[in-house]
């Protein structure tokens, strides 16, 4: 049976949102009880002594485990860390998968350098191609092919759209942004890959200048995350 209210002592009288009390604390005159409540707003602690309750701080009596006190800042940092770790795993999985597919000669990546296919494909975009042996090129597809001089010497790799032709007699290709079709009519043997996906601007991050900035930045970010983790462990 609960005791009358007059024999109850509120543990946190200055915090009406916390409804915790002790009934008849004089029954154990030699006992001291420490009660701590933690929330996003911080920590509330009361010391129950014979006949009275004193609001205090838990750090004066015990070392509170970090997981018992979760403030708004710490909750935000935990979400940030979890998000960064999740993104890291996703990026690692993508890179490993792409490396495996590239090693197996299934998918290749090429960085676009000119505006000949704008606005569909812009300079700095990364195009993913699959071998023509796995995906037959047809009219309307964008393909990467080896451009050659009249003497047959290779010039470079272009990624243009097929507008006519066939694999045997040769394809007619044209950049969407070019006024005229390409002079060369590449056959299937000249087609290096059929474009299946375009990653906008990703090629800009793979340039030597960008990597010179990105790699130190990633290292600095790792140092910051490691420092934050060490700070949590000290607490």
C-alpha positions in Angstrom: 0.0 0.0 0.0 1.4 3.4 -1.0 2.2 5.9 1.8 0.4 9.2 2.0 1.9 12.0 -0.2 3.2 13.9 2.8 5.6 11.0 3.5 7.1 11.2 0.0 10.1 13.3 -1.0 10.4 14.4 -4.6 13.9 13.6 -5.9 13.9 16.3 -8.5 11.7 19.2 -7.3 13.2 21.6 -9.8 12.3 19.4 -12.8 8.6 18.8 -12.9 8.9 16.6 -16.0 10.7 14.0 -13.9 8.3 12.3 -11.6 10.4 10.3 -9.2 10.1 10.2 -5.4 11.1 8.2 -2.4 8.7 7.0 0.3 9.6 7.3 3.9 13.4 7.7 3.6 13.8 7.6 7.4 13.3 3.8 7.4 17.0 3.3 6.5 18.8 6.0 8.6 22.3 4.9 7.8 21.9 4.5 4.0 22.9 7.0 1.3 21.4 6.3 -2.2 22.5 8.0 -5.4 19.9 8.3 -8.2 21.0 9.5 -11.7 18.7 10.2 -14.7 20.3 10.9 -18.0 18.6 12.1 -21.2 19.2 14.3 -24.3 19.0 17.3 -22.0 21.8 16.1 -19.8 22.1 14.5 -16.3 20.0 14.9 -13.2 21.3 13.4 -9.9 19.9 13.3 -6.4 21.5 12.0 -3.2 19.0 10.4 -0.8 20.2 10.9 2.8 18.4 10.1 6.0 15.4 12.4 6.1 16.2 14.5 3.1 17.1 14.6 -0.6 20.0 16.7 -2.0 20.4 17.5 -5.7 24.0 17.0 -6.8 26.3 15.7 -9.6 27.1 12.1 -10.1 30.7 12.9 -11.0 31.3 13.9 -7.3 30.7 10.3 -6.3 31.1 7.9 -9.3 32.6 7.9 -12.8 29.6 7.8 -15.1 30.0 5.5 -18.1 29.9 7.5 -21.4 27.0 5.4 -22.7 24.9 6.5 -19.8 25.0 10.2 -20.7 23.9 10.9 -24.3 23.6 14.6 -25.0 22.3 16.2 -28.2 25.9 16.9 -29.4 27.0 13.3 -28.8 23.9 11.9 -30.5 24.7 14.1 -33.6 28.3 13.0 -33.6 27.3 9.3 -33.3 25.0 9.7 -36.3 27.8 11.5 -38.2 30.2 8.7 -37.4 27.7 6.0 -38.4 27.0 7.8 -41.6 30.6 8.2 -42.5 31.3 4.5 -41.8 28.3 3.4 -43.9 29.5 5.6 -46.8 33.0 4.3 -46.5 31.7 0.7 -46.7 29.5 1.5 -49.7 32.4 3.2 -51.5 34.7 0.3 -50.7 32.2 -2.2 -52.0 31.7 -0.2 -55.2 35.5 0.1 -55.8 36.0 -3.6 -55.1 33.2 -4.6 -57.3 34.4 -2.4 -60.1 37.9 -3.6 -59.8 36.7 -7.2 -60.1 34.6 -6.4 -63.1 37.4 -4.4 -64.7 40.0 -7.2 -64.0 37.6 -9.7 -65.7 37.4 -7.4 -68.7 33.6 -7.0 -68.3 33.4 -3.3 -67.5 35.8 -0.5 -68.3 35.8 3.2 -67.2 36.9 6.2 -69.4 37.1 9.9 -68.6 35.5 12.2 -71.2 37.8 15.1 -72.2 35.8 17.0 -74.9 32.3 18.5 -75.4 31.6 16.5 -78.5 28.7 14.6 -76.7 27.3 17.6 -74.7 24.8 17.8 -73.1 24.4 14.1 -72.8 28.0 13.6 -71.8 30.2 16.4 -70.6 33.9 16.9 -70.0 34.9 15.3 -66.7 32.2 12.7 -66.8 33.1 9.1 -66.3 31.6 6.6 -68.7 31.3 2.9 -68.0 31.5 0.6 -71.0 30.9 -3.1 -71.6 32.7 -5.1 -74.2 30.9 -5.3 -77.6 31.3 -9.1 -77.3 28.9 -9.0 -74.4 26.6 -6.2 -75.7 26.3 -5.8 -79.4 26.4 -2.1 -80.5 23.4 -0.8 -82.5 22.1 2.5 -83.9 21.5 4.9 -81.1 24.1 3.5 -78.7 27.1 5.6 -77.6 30.3 3.6 -78.1 33.9 4.1 -77.4 36.1 3.4 -80.4 39.8 3.7 -81.4 40.2 6.5 -83.9 42.9 5.9 -86.4 44.9 7.9 -89.0 44.7 7.0 -92.7 47.8 4.8 -92.3 46.0 2.8 -89.5 48.0 4.3 -86.6 45.8 4.8 -83.5 45.1 8.4 -82.5 43.0 8.0 -79.4 39.6 6.8 -78.0 36.4 8.7 -78.8 33.0 8.1 -77.3 30.3 9.0 -79.9 26.8 7.9 -80.9 26.1 5.4 -83.7 23.7 7.0 -86.2 23.9 4.5 -89.0 25.8 1.4 -90.4 26.4 -2.1 -89.2 29.3 -4.1 -87.6 30.5 -5.5 -91.0 30.6 -2.5 -93.3 31.3 -0.1 -90.5 29.3 2.3 -88.3 28.7 6.0 -88.9 29.3 7.8 -85.7 28.7 11.4 -84.6 29.1 13.4 -81.5 25.8 14.9 -80.4 27.4 18.4 -80.3 29.4 18.0 -83.5 28.0 19.4 -86.8 29.2 16.5 -88.9 29.7 12.7 -88.6 33.1 11.3 -87.9 35.3 10.6 -90.9 36.2 7.1 -89.8 33.7 4.3 -90.1 34.8 1.9 -87.4 34.0 -1.8 -87.6 33.2 -4.0 -84.7 37.0 -4.7 -84.3 37.5 -0.9 -83.6 34.8 -0.7 -81.0 36.3 -0.8 -77.5 33.0 -0.8 -75.5 29.4 0.2 -75.4 28.5 2.9 -72.9 26.1 1.7 -70.4 26.3 4.3 -67.7 27.5 7.9 -67.2 28.8 9.2 -63.8 28.7 13.0 -64.0 31.9 14.9 -63.1 33.4 11.9 -61.3 36.3 12.0 -63.8 37.3 15.4 -62.4 38.0 13.8 -59.1 40.4 11.3 -60.7 42.8 13.9 -62.2 46.3 14.2 -60.7 45.5 17.7 -59.4 42.3 16.5 -57.7 43.9 13.5 -56.2 46.7 15.7 -54.8 43.9 17.5 -52.8 41.6 14.6 -52.1 44.1 12.2 -50.6 45.5 14.6 -48.0 41.9 15.6 -47.2 40.9 12.0 -46.6 43.9 11.5 -44.4 43.0 14.7 -42.4 39.4 13.5 -42.1 40.6 10.2 -40.7 42.8 12.0 -38.1 39.8 14.1 -37.0 37.6 11.0 -36.7 40.3 9.1 -34.8 40.8 12.1 -32.4 37.0 12.2 -31.8 37.0 8.5 -31.0 39.9 8.9 -28.6 38.1 11.8 -26.9 35.0 9.6 -26.4 37.2 6.9 -24.9 38.8 9.3 -22.4 35.3 10.4 -21.3 
